[in-house]
Amino acid sequence: MTINLQLENANEDFIKAIKSMAKVAQVKVKINQTQPKHPSKELLKAIDEVRRGEVLECKDIKEFKKAMEQ
């Protein structure tokens, strides 16, 4: 049987404890550590523009194209 378990904010001590319990139970453990992704500068800039109200609202693509031509 295979079980996937996702843990957030697990520190090294917790990981060691999981590995120790797995060893006692003769269970294979595979740990993939990932770092949280940070938003790009472009995304942060776009969010800032939305918050300041610097956005163009269009009801459809035709309206958007017309606004872009002006």
N, CA, C and O of each residue as an XYZ file, in Angstrom:
280
protein
N       0.845     -1.168      0.000
C       0.000      0.000      0.000
C       0.900      1.244      0.000
O       1.932      1.280      0.669
N       0.485      2.257     -0.763
C       1.206      3.524     -0.823
C       0.307      4.634     -0.321
O      -0.858      4.726     -0.710
N       0.846      5.473      0.540
C       0.105      6.616      1.073
C       0.944      7.863      0.836
O       2.127      7.900      1.174
N       0.327      8.879      0.256
C       0.989     10.179      0.087
C       0.517     11.095      1.192
O      -0.684     11.270      1.403
N       1.463     11.674      1.891
C       1.160     12.539      3.025
C       1.871     13.861      2.800
O       3.088     13.890      2.619
N       1.122     14.956      2.810
C       1.718     16.273      2.613
C       1.683     17.026      3.930
O       0.623     17.188      4.534
N       2.836     17.481      4.368
C       2.957     18.222      5.619
C       3.520     19.600      5.324
O       4.461     19.737      4.542
N       2.953     20.611      5.944
C       3.450     21.970      5.773
C       4.096     22.435      7.073
O       3.661     22.082      8.169
N       5.132     23.224      6.920
C       5.855     23.799      8.059
C       6.488     22.731      8.953
O       6.613     22.938     10.159
N       6.882     21.610      8.390
C       7.533     20.553      9.163
C       9.009     20.906      9.347
O       9.719     21.146      8.370
N       9.464     20.936     10.585
C      10.874     21.245     10.815
C      11.702     19.956     10.779
O      11.151     18.860     10.673
N      13.008     20.096     10.867
C      13.921     18.953     10.750
C      13.702     17.921     11.853
O      13.826     16.721     11.609
N      13.379     18.372     13.058
C      13.132     17.432     14.160
C      11.926     16.546     13.855
O      11.941     15.345     14.124
N      10.889     17.150     13.296
C       9.693     16.385     12.955
C      10.006     15.362     11.866
O       9.549     14.221     11.929
N      10.777     15.771     10.880
C      11.159     14.852      9.797
C      11.970     13.683     10.347
O      11.768     12.540      9.938
N      12.887     13.964     11.272
C      13.676     12.893     11.892
C      12.771     11.922     12.644
O      12.976     10.709     12.591
N      11.768     12.457     13.347
C      10.839     11.610     14.097
C      10.040     10.713     13.151
O       9.841      9.535     13.444
N       9.588     11.244     12.043
C       8.845     10.451     11.055
C       9.734      9.331     10.512
O       9.300      8.186     10.393
N      10.974      9.672     10.186
C      11.903      8.664      9.670
C      12.159      7.569     10.707
O      12.236      6.390     10.360
N      12.291      7.955     11.972
C      12.526      6.969     13.033
C      11.334      6.038     13.198
O      11.504      4.826     13.337
N      10.133      6.598     13.184
C       8.930      5.760     13.299
C       8.809      4.813     12.103
O       8.419      3.655     12.253
N       9.140      5.309     10.942
C       9.057      4.479      9.737
C      10.060      3.331      9.820
O       9.760      2.205      9.422
N      11.240      3.620     10.333
C      12.271      2.582     10.457
C      11.813      1.474     11.407
O      11.987      0.290     11.114
N      11.233      1.857     12.536
C      10.738      0.881     13.509
C       9.640      0.014     12.890
O       9.571     -1.188     13.148
N       8.788      0.628     12.079
C       7.674     -0.098     11.464
C       8.085     -0.777     10.157
O       7.254     -1.385      9.482
N       9.351     -0.673      9.808
C       9.888     -1.230      8.557
C       9.103     -0.719      7.337
O       8.682     -1.485      6.470
N       8.931      0.588      7.314
C       8.213      1.265      6.235
C       9.193      2.148      5.473
O       9.995      2.862      6.075
N       9.125      2.095      4.150
C       9.962      2.975      3.337
C       9.372      4.381      3.356
O       8.158      4.556      3.245
N      10.234      5.374      3.497
C       9.797      6.766      3.510
C      10.539      7.512      2.412
O      11.757      7.397      2.274
N       9.787      8.274      1.637
C      10.373      9.118      0.601
C       9.925     10.542      0.898
O       8.727     10.825      0.936
N      10.883     11.437      1.108
C      10.563     12.819      1.467
C      11.035     13.747      0.358
O      12.209     13.749     -0.012
N      10.106     14.533     -0.162
C      10.412     15.556     -1.161
C      10.156     16.912     -0.520
O       9.017     17.258     -0.205
N      11.207     17.658     -0.335
C      11.053     18.970      0.279
C      10.960     20.018     -0.822
O      11.766     20.029     -1.752
N       9.974     20.894     -0.708
C       9.822     21.983     -1.659
C       9.781     23.300     -0.908
O       9.291     23.377      0.218
N      10.293     24.311     -1.536
C      10.265     25.647     -0.962
C       9.055     26.386     -1.520
O       8.705     26.199     -2.685
N       8.417     27.213     -0.714
C       7.275     27.976     -1.226
C       7.721     28.913     -2.346
O       8.785     29.528     -2.269
N       6.909     29.012     -3.367
C       7.227     29.896     -4.487
C       6.833     31.321     -4.138
O       5.793     31.568     -3.528
N       7.686     32.248     -4.537
C       7.407     33.653     -4.316
C       6.879     34.260     -5.608
O       7.351     33.914     -6.692
N       5.910     35.159     -5.507
C       5.369     35.767     -6.725
C       6.430     36.596     -7.442
O       7.307     37.183     -6.808
N       6.342     36.636     -8.766
C       7.306     37.396     -9.561
C       7.088     38.896     -9.364
O       6.040     39.328     -8.883
N       8.092     39.673     -9.743
C       7.990     41.128     -9.643
C       6.845     41.643    -10.514
O       6.137     42.579    -10.142
N       6.675     41.009    -11.684
C       5.610     41.424    -12.596
C       4.237     41.205    -11.966
O       3.353     42.055    -12.073
N       4.066     40.059    -11.308
C       2.787     39.767    -10.657
C       2.521     40.748     -9.521
O       1.401     41.239     -9.379
N       3.531     41.038     -8.717
C       3.369     41.993     -7.620
C       3.010     43.376     -8.149
O       2.194     44.082     -7.554
N       3.623     43.764     -9.272
C       3.318     45.059     -9.895
C       1.868     45.081    -10.373
O       1.166     46.072    -10.171
N       1.416     43.999    -11.003
C       0.036     43.922    -11.494
C      -0.961     43.987    -10.337
O      -1.987     44.659    -10.444
N      -0.674     43.308     -9.254
C      -1.543     43.343     -8.072
C      -1.631     44.761     -7.531
O      -2.706     45.230     -7.157
N      -0.490     45.437     -7.494
C      -0.440     46.822     -7.033
C      -1.303     47.725     -7.912
O      -2.030     48.577     -7.401
N      -1.226     47.543     -9.239
C      -2.019     48.341    -10.180
C      -3.510     48.115     -9.964
O      -4.294     49.062    -10.022
N      -3.906     46.877     -9.716
C      -5.315     46.567     -9.460
C      -5.775     47.250     -8.182
O      -6.864     47.823     -8.144
N      -4.971     47.198     -7.155
C      -5.326     47.825     -5.874
C      -5.482     49.336     -6.005
O      -6.313     49.938     -5.326
N      -4.679     49.952     -6.881
C      -4.757     51.400     -7.100
C      -5.861     51.769     -8.092
O      -6.121     52.951     -8.319
N      -6.503     50.774     -8.675
C      -7.573     51.037     -9.629
C      -7.076     51.358    -11.024
O      -7.832     51.893    -11.834
N      -5.833     51.046    -11.324
C      -5.248     51.335    -12.629
C      -5.478     50.164    -13.586
O      -4.532     49.593    -14.129
N      -6.738     49.824    -13.779
C      -7.081     48.696    -14.647
C      -8.100     49.133    -15.688
O      -8.812     50.120    -15.502
N      -8.160     48.400    -16.767
C      -9.115     48.646    -17.835
C     -10.165     47.549    -17.780
O      -9.850     46.369    -17.940
N     -11.402     47.935    -17.555
C     -12.473     46.947    -17.481
C     -13.255     46.943    -18.790
O     -13.716     47.986    -19.253
N     -13.398     45.766    -19.376
C     -14.113     45.602    -20.637
C     -15.106     44.458    -20.500
O     -14.852     43.474    -19.805
N     -16.251     44.606    -21.178
C     -17.259     43.548    -21.077
C     -16.972     42.386    -22.016
O     -17.463     41.279    -21.793
N     -16.181     42.620    -23.068
C     -15.832     41.541    -23.995
C     -14.558     41.895    -24.760
O     -14.002     42.979    -24.586
N     -14.109     40.989    -25.594
C     -12.851     41.172    -26.317
C     -12.948     42.296    -27.343
O     -11.958     42.977    -27.605
N     -14.124     42.498    -27.924
C     -14.303     43.588    -28.896
C     -14.081     44.939    -28.227
O     -13.409     45.815    -28.772
N     -14.651     45.092    -27.049
C     -14.477     46.340    -26.298
C     -13.013     46.542    -25.918
O     -12.506     47.663    -25.955
N     -12.339     45.461    -25.555
C     -10.924     45.540    -25.201
C     -10.082     45.965    -26.402
O      -9.224     46.840    -26.285
N     -10.330     45.343    -27.556
C      -9.575     45.686    -28.769
C      -9.788     47.154    -29.149
O      -8.847     47.846    -29.539
N     -11.027     47.616    -29.033
C     -11.333     49.008    -29.351
C     -10.582     49.947    -28.414
O     -10.039     50.961    -28.853
N     -10.550     49.618    -27.142
C      -9.841     50.448    -26.161
C      -8.340     50.459    -26.424
O      -7.681     51.473    -26.194
N      -7.794     49.348    -26.902
C      -6.361     49.261    -27.176
C      -5.967     50.061    -28.424
O      -4.833     50.526    -28.534
N      -6.902     50.217    -29.354
C      -6.620     50.966    -30.574
C      -6.581     52.457    -30.327
O      -5.980     53.189    -31.113
N      -7.196     52.927    -29.270
C      -7.254     54.366    -28.985
C      -6.031     54.850    -28.267
O      -5.927     56.037    -27.956
